[in-house]
Amino acid sequence: MAGIDTALADVRRRIAVASGRSGRTDDVILVAVTKGVGIDLVRAAIAAGVTDFGENRIQEAAPKIHAMSGIEGSFLQGLYHEARWHMVGHLQRNKARKALELFDVIQSVDSLRLAADLSARATAPLEVFLQVNVSGYQQKYGFPPDKVETAATEIATLPRLNLTGLMTIAPMTDDPEAVRPAFRRLRELRDRLNSLDIPGLHLRHLSMGMSNDFEVAIEEGATIVRIGRAIFGQRA
Ligand SMILES: *Cc1c(COP(=O)(O)O)cnc(C)c1O
């Protein structure tokens, strides 16, 4: 698994360089996105110190997450149990209960009804982010920016949900600079929401930036980057 150790080291170095360049001293959390990636590579990533993982489909995530929590008798067992799993893809409401069993963070809350279902079914505090469609491109999921204040105000009142951040998926492009305005808009939106002193609401996180554009996202304030291909290679 030397391949992923090298790739991870390179990604971490690039994260550090981008942070330094933008004068940041806070830590950027690396979420390794493991869709299309087998269990052995997930284990290798955990052994290499990755603590946070992302998946975008319940069906694919369930066996992987169960394989990690079921492991016994390995010196890595503790690390497997401590791994945090982030749901980063669209979540259908009829899968809310399953998602609650599997994930520590739901980054992709994209409707009030989904938030209400998660709140009603949760048996413990759950960290959630609102997915926002800031890019202006046609995207299927995510709140439009002008709906986020109302949604955040309402979700902040829901029992057991801790709304701690905003997430966005930038449009695919070969030019990372083309997505900078979208990342900047998400940061401005978070800062504005925090300045409104909405009861129960403080947004710490900006989850933005993927393999193609994470350095630009960090320069624009990402606290979480979600990276798949740059760590695990091109998906089949
Ligand atoms: C696949 C995926 C990622 C990672 O994308 P890469 O280009 O492989 O880094 C990040 N976020 C979401 C929501 C994804 O679906």
The ligand as a MOL file (V3000), in Angstrom:
LIG
                    3D

  0  0  0     0  0            999 V3000
M  V30 BEGIN CTAB
M  V30 COUNTS 15 15 0 0 0
M  V30 BEGIN ATOM
M  V30 1 C -16.5680 12.0280 -4.8060 0
M  V30 2 C -16.7760 13.1860 -3.9300 0
M  V30 3 C -15.6800 13.9100 -3.4110 0
M  V30 4 C -14.2350 13.5830 -3.7580 0
M  V30 5 O -13.9990 13.8500 -5.0910 0
M  V30 6 P -12.5310 13.6560 -5.7350 0
M  V30 7 O -12.6190 14.4040 -6.9910 0
M  V30 8 O -12.3580 12.1910 -5.8910 0
M  V30 9 O -11.5680 14.2160 -4.7610 0
M  V30 10 C -15.9470 14.9740 -2.5880 0
M  V30 11 N -17.2040 15.3330 -2.2660 0
M  V30 12 C -18.2830 14.6640 -2.7240 0
M  V30 13 C -19.6330 15.1140 -2.3270 0
M  V30 14 C -18.0980 13.5800 -3.5730 0
M  V30 15 O -19.1720 12.9260 -4.0480 0
M  V30 END ATOM
M  V30 BEGIN BOND
M  V30 1 1 1 2
M  V30 2 1 2 3
M  V30 3 2 2 14
M  V30 4 1 3 4
M  V30 5 2 3 10
M  V30 6 1 4 5
M  V30 7 1 5 6
M  V30 8 2 6 7
M  V30 9 1 6 8
M  V30 10 1 6 9
M  V30 11 1 10 11
M  V30 12 2 11 12
M  V30 13 1 12 13
M  V30 14 1 12 14
M  V30 15 1 14 15
M  V30 END BOND
M  V30 END CTAB
M  END
